[in-house]
Amino acid sequence: MRALCWINGTFTYQPQVSAHDRGLLVADGLFETMRVENGELADFDAHYARLSSGLKAVQLPISYNQDQLRNAAKELIQRRSLGEALCRLRLTVTRGVPGNSPSVIMSLVPQSPPATPLEVVLTDIVRVAGNPSSRYKTLAYTDNFFAQRQVMQEGKNRVAVLCNQWGRVACASIGNVFVQTKSVWLTPPVSEGALPGITRAKLLAAGVYHGTAVREGEVSVDAFLNGEVLLTNVLRGVERATAVLDGLSSGLH
């Protein structure tokens, strides 16, 4: 089924990207995934701020400003007419074809919530803190996908968790983690390899979750395996894990 997309200022049912686009060839680009529910786009300003930070870091300027991208996103939502459904709006920016302008693409698809309880699984994939691919939402998502494929099992709602080069918990393959230790929920800081997630930032700004304080801090593997764990993600919101599994020793990976 064809779905309307927005690419480089034009709405089209037949989006095309050059075979020479550097985003396709070498993952040279960034992206944002945004929540749309009841036709409303959530947290656009925060997503744009994170995207802008990444574009500046990788020296990839685009010709569209914040208002232009917001208006294009809203028009795409209106034209797609998906009603009250929970949807995923994806904004992708690539360096494009050498010598040409960057490629800026938006798509919108319905998002089905998981049907089973969440299980988080520790994997042996290392997330290197300090690397651009850990600090910014780049197209280079191979480590995340590799980790997620390790733990996938039919009928299970499993999410992979990655450690950094120091052997401490960094983040999940599709979001951030918070671990309850004693009287506080801890989430690894960006310096530990965590992506600066949008929902993570909102929970940190609130400073409390269900009566328990929330702050940044190093999270050991022991604390992760023996504590309560939350997954934060713009599409899932804040989701409590019903099982915390050690894929390193159990062979789940």
Buried (B, 14 or more C-beta within 10 A) or exposed (E): EEEBBBBBEEBEEEBEBBEEBBBBEEBBBBBBBBBBBEBEBBBBEBBBBBBBBBBEEBEBEBEBEEEEBBEBBBBBBEEBEBEEBBBBBBBBBBBBBEEEEBBBBBBBEEBEEEEEEBBBBBBEBBBBBEBEBBBBBBBBBEBBEBBBEBBEEEEBBBBBBBBBBEEBBBBBBBBBBBBBBEEBBBBBBBEBBBBBBBBBBBBBEEEEBEEEEBEBBBBBBEBBBEBEBBBBBBBBBBBBBEEBBBBBEEEBB
